[in-house]
């Protein structure tokens, strides 16, 4: 349950950061969301590289099981 709340907090925090960046730089919110999301993905990918790779490796198996 804690993991869900952590993901929600991260998601909302990044949305808030993107909004503040768009206000500060006076650019479109969608553009700042793309930039902030890309930078966050780069940082989280570098920090959690091997763990994220395991999730990516198992994702197609889960989709295959769901599709039947």
Steps between C-alpha positions, in 0.01 A plus 500: 500500500789733574634456147171623353508814714863562410421476129202732540710753692774485237245542218329798662833654601625482142174654378540786748862547396400509132233759573740721693761471222241599239397803705859605567616459138167608347475197274215259432420264785503198268853583387624532857329169591685326217833649603454431873380146428796429275748630756329303779512184289870554435577549870283211621636275227855574610419441867283191456656360184515129579169493687318677219657263248353201684154656488535568128614143437194356678242742356449317166440175691229665707331642190508157335337341805232770511420472128470123532 
